[in-house]
């Protein structure tokens, strides 16, 4: 589907380039009548040379086009000496997902560790202070602990 959109775009671009070329040629032909003979001869020769180069470029492009479509594996796989096997491609496509899951697991572990450290600090503060047992049942005691930590 993507290649059909690309080919449609390429055809539309070629048509626009051809129309532009025809407009430029018509404009040059209009003003060609007022030019001296030696200038018109040089322009005719330059036009013929340009047409020859354009034809040879189109011929070279059509010769190269089929060989570029034969390449199946990307440049990265070629650098690693891979043959473009489906296993390698599946591994390469799953690698970002594995890295994401690993990163999320590390973040969760870090958060869990921070919660444990915070609870340990509260426990240490409770055990280090001399408080009567009735202080533990006081509703404002948790507020006292949070004020003390700030």
C-alpha positions as CSV (number, residue, x, y, z in Angstrom):
1,X,0.0,0.0,0.0
2,X,2.8,2.4,0.8
3,X,4.6,1.6,-2.4
4,X,1.4,2.4,-4.4
5,X,1.2,5.8,-2.7
6,X,4.9,6.4,-3.4
7,X,4.5,5.4,-7.1
8,X,1.4,7.7,-7.4
9,X,3.4,10.6,-5.9
10,X,6.3,9.9,-8.3
11,X,4.0,9.8,-11.3
12,X,2.3,13.1,-10.2
13,X,5.7,14.7,-9.7
14,X,6.9,13.6,-13.1
15,X,3.8,15.0,-14.7
16,X,4.3,18.4,-12.9
17,X,8.0,18.4,-14.0
18,X,6.9,17.7,-17.6
19,X,4.3,20.5,-17.6
20,X,6.9,22.9,-16.2
21,X,9.4,21.9,-18.9
22,X,6.8,22.5,-21.6
23,X,5.9,25.9,-20.2
24,X,9.6,26.9,-20.1
25,X,10.2,25.6,-23.6
26,X,7.2,27.5,-24.9
27,X,8.4,30.7,-23.2
28,X,11.9,30.3,-24.7
29,X,10.5,29.5,-28.1
30,X,8.5,32.7,-28.1
31,X,11.5,34.8,-27.3
32,X,13.8,32.8,-29.7
33,X,12.7,34.9,-32.7
34,X,14.2,38.1,-31.4
35,X,17.7,36.5,-30.7
36,X,20.7,36.9,-33.1
37,X,21.5,33.8,-35.2
38,X,24.7,32.9,-33.4
39,X,23.0,32.9,-30.0
40,X,20.1,30.8,-31.3
41,X,22.6,28.3,-32.7
42,X,24.4,28.0,-29.4
43,X,21.1,27.5,-27.6
44,X,20.0,24.8,-30.1
45,X,23.3,23.0,-29.5
46,X,22.9,23.3,-25.7
47,X,19.3,22.0,-25.9
48,X,20.4,19.0,-27.9
49,X,23.2,18.2,-25.4
50,X,20.7,18.6,-22.5
51,X,18.3,16.2,-24.2
52,X,21.0,13.6,-24.7
53,X,22.1,13.8,-21.1
54,X,18.4,13.5,-20.0
55,X,17.9,10.4,-22.1
56,X,21.1,8.8,-20.9
57,X,20.1,9.6,-17.2
58,X,16.6,8.0,-17.8
59,X,18.2,4.9,-19.4
60,X,20.6,4.6,-16.4
61,X,17.8,5.0,-14.0
62,X,15.7,2.3,-15.6
63,X,18.7,-0.1,-15.6
64,X,19.4,0.6,-11.9
65,X,15.8,0.5,-10.6
66,X,15.3,-3.4,-10.7
67,X,18.6,-4.0,-8.9
68,X,17.7,-1.7,-6.0
69,X,14.5,-3.5,-5.3
70,X,16.2,-6.8,-4.9
71,X,17.8,-5.8,-1.6
72,X,15.8,-7.4,1.2
73,X,17.8,-6.7,4.4
74,X,18.6,-3.4,5.8
75,X,22.0,-1.8,6.0
76,X,22.2,-2.5,9.7
77,X,21.8,-6.2,9.1
78,X,24.4,-6.2,6.4
79,X,26.9,-4.5,8.8
80,X,26.5,-7.3,11.3
81,X,26.9,-9.9,8.5
82,X,23.3,-11.1,8.9
83,X,21.5,-12.7,6.0
84,X,18.2,-11.1,6.9
85,X,16.8,-14.3,8.5
86,X,13.3,-14.0,10.1
87,X,14.8,-14.9,13.5
88,X,17.1,-12.0,13.4
89,X,14.4,-9.6,12.4
90,X,12.0,-10.9,15.1
91,X,14.8,-10.5,17.7
92,X,15.5,-7.0,16.5
93,X,11.9,-6.0,16.6
94,X,11.4,-7.4,20.1
95,X,14.5,-5.9,21.6
96,X,13.0,-2.4,22.2
97,X,10.0,-4.0,23.9
98,X,12.3,-6.0,26.2
99,X,14.3,-2.9,27.0
100,X,11.0,-1.1,27.9
101,X,9.8,-3.9,30.2
102,X,13.2,-4.0,31.9
103,X,13.2,-0.3,32.4
104,X,9.7,-0.3,33.9
105,X,10.8,-3.2,36.2
106,X,13.8,-1.2,37.4
107,X,11.6,1.9,38.1
108,X,9.2,-0.2,40.1
109,X,12.0,-1.8,42.1
110,X,13.4,1.7,42.8
111,X,10.0,3.0,44.0
112,X,9.5,-0.1,46.2
113,X,13.0,0.4,47.7
114,X,12.2,4.1,48.4
115,X,9.0,3.1,50.2
116,X,10.9,0.7,52.4
117,X,13.4,3.3,53.3
118,X,10.7,5.8,54.2
119,X,9.0,3.3,56.4
120,X,12.3,2.4,58.0
121,X,12.9,6.1,58.9
122,X,9.5,6.4,60.5
123,X,10.1,3.2,62.5
124,X,13.5,4.4,63.6
125,X,12.0,7.7,64.7
126,X,9.3,6.0,66.7
127,X,11.7,3.6,68.4
128,X,14.3,6.3,69.1
129,X,11.9,8.7,70.9
130,X,10.6,8.3,74.4
131,X,6.9,8.3,74.0
132,X,4.1,7.1,76.2
133,X,2.1,4.2,74.8
134,X,-1.0,6.5,74.7
135,X,0.8,8.6,72.1
136,X,0.5,5.8,69.6
137,X,-3.3,5.9,69.7
138,X,-3.5,9.7,69.4
139,X,-5.0,10.8,66.1
140,X,-2.6,13.7,65.8
141,X,0.4,11.5,66.2
142,X,0.8,10.8,62.5
143,X,0.6,14.6,61.9
144,X,3.4,15.0,64.5
145,X,5.6,12.5,62.7
146,X,5.0,14.1,59.3
147,X,5.8,17.6,60.8
148,X,9.0,16.2,62.3
149,X,10.2,14.8,59.0
150,X,9.8,18.1,57.2
